[in-house]
Amino acid sequence: MTTQLDNMYRDLILDHYEHPRNCHELNHTDRTEEGFNPLCGDHVNIQFEQDGRTITDISVCTKGCAICTASGSIMSDILKGLSVDETKSMVENVKAFLTGDRDIDPADLPSSLQALSGVRKFPIRIKCALLPWTTAELALNKK
């Protein structure tokens, strides 16, 4: 069963890498941020469009490895429609889940994030998966 699950997760990551979601120019940008990982060269550009405290649209464009691109694509699907507070909470939970800093039950996260659980076995790749999330956090914390 583990092999089937690993294959399913690998296929999901490859699909998000080959067909990233929500990389487009927004008509109106409320918050924007760029992130860069100098260790591997990953680059992320995030734009948020908000209606009050709700994220109505998000653009996540990455140039980098499959893990970073897939993580950004998965993140963009999850965050669209959440409030800013819900988004900040989600970012904290994903960071804790990937780094193991806090016990997070994978069942408490959107199922698409479980595809990134294998990254935890490779500490050098955790930064790749986290870059979109930490960049989103920086954008949301801007005044």
C-alpha positions in Angstrom: 0.0 0.0 0.0 2.8 2.4 0.8 4.3 2.0 -2.7 0.9 2.8 -4.2 0.5 5.9 -2.0 4.1 7.0 -2.8 3.3 6.7 -6.5 0.1 8.6 -6.1 1.9 11.4 -4.2 4.7 11.5 -6.8 2.1 11.7 -9.6 0.3 14.6 -7.8 3.6 16.5 -7.4 4.6 15.9 -11.0 1.1 17.1 -12.2 1.4 20.3 -10.2 5.0 20.8 -11.4 4.1 20.2 -15.1 0.8 22.1 -14.9 1.1 24.7 -12.1 -2.2 26.3 -11.0 -2.8 30.0 -10.5 0.2 31.5 -12.2 -1.3 34.5 -13.9 -1.3 38.3 -13.8 -3.8 39.7 -11.4 -6.0 42.7 -12.4 -5.6 44.2 -8.9 -2.9 43.3 -6.5 -3.3 44.0 -2.8 -0.1 42.3 -1.6 2.9 40.9 -3.4 6.2 39.4 -2.4 9.1 37.6 -4.0 11.0 34.7 -2.4 14.4 33.3 -3.3 16.3 30.3 -2.1 20.0 30.9 -2.8 20.9 27.3 -2.0 19.1 25.8 -5.0 18.0 28.9 -7.0 14.2 28.5 -6.5 12.3 31.8 -7.0 8.7 32.5 -6.1 6.5 35.5 -7.0 3.2 35.7 -5.1 0.4 38.2 -5.5 -2.8 38.4 -3.5 -6.1 40.0 -4.4 -8.4 40.6 -1.5 -11.9 41.7 -0.8 -11.7 43.0 2.7 -10.0 40.2 4.7 -10.7 37.4 2.2 -8.3 36.2 -0.5 -10.3 36.3 -3.7 -7.5 35.5 -6.0 -3.9 34.4 -5.8 -1.0 34.2 -8.3 1.9 32.0 -7.5 4.6 31.8 -10.2 7.7 29.8 -9.5 11.0 29.1 -11.3 12.7 26.2 -9.7 12.5 22.6 -8.8 9.5 20.3 -8.9 9.0 20.4 -5.1 8.9 24.2 -4.9 6.7 24.5 -8.0 4.3 21.8 -6.8 4.1 23.3 -3.3 3.3 26.7 -4.6 0.7 25.3 -6.9 -0.9 23.3 -4.2 -0.8 26.3 -1.9 -2.6 28.5 -4.4 -5.5 26.1 -4.6 -5.8 25.9 -0.9 -5.5 29.6 0.0 -8.0 31.0 -2.5 -11.2 31.9 -0.7 -9.7 31.8 2.8 -9.6 34.8 5.1 -6.2 36.4 5.9 -6.3 34.9 9.4 -7.2 31.4 8.1 -4.3 31.7 5.6 -1.8 32.7 8.3 -3.0 29.8 10.5 -2.7 27.4 7.5 0.9 28.7 6.8 1.9 28.1 10.4 0.4 24.5 10.3 2.1 23.7 7.0 5.5 25.0 8.3 5.1 22.9 11.5 4.0 19.8 9.5 7.0 20.0 7.1 9.6 20.8 9.7 8.3 18.6 12.5 8.4 21.6 14.9 5.0 20.7 16.2 2.8 17.6 16.0 0.4 18.2 13.2 -2.0 15.4 12.2 -1.8 15.1 8.4 -5.6 14.4 8.5 -6.1 18.0 9.8 -4.5 19.4 6.6 -6.0 19.5 3.1 -5.3 16.1 1.5 -3.2 17.6 -1.3 -0.6 18.6 1.2 0.0 15.0 2.2 1.8 14.7 -1.1 4.5 16.8 0.4 4.9 14.6 3.5 7.8 12.7 1.9 9.9 15.9 1.8 10.3 15.7 5.6 12.7 12.8 5.0 15.1 15.1 3.1 15.9 18.2 5.2 17.6 20.0 2.3 14.3 19.7 0.3 12.1 21.1 3.1 13.2 24.7 2.2 12.1 24.0 -1.4 8.6 23.0 -0.2 8.4 25.9 2.4 9.5 28.7 0.1 6.0 29.5 -1.3 4.5 29.3 2.2 7.1 31.6 3.8 6.8 34.0 0.9 3.0 34.1 1.3 3.5 34.7 5.0 5.8 37.7 4.3 3.3 39.2 1.9 0.4 38.9 4.4 2.5 40.4 7.2 3.3 43.5 5.1 1.6 46.7 6.3 
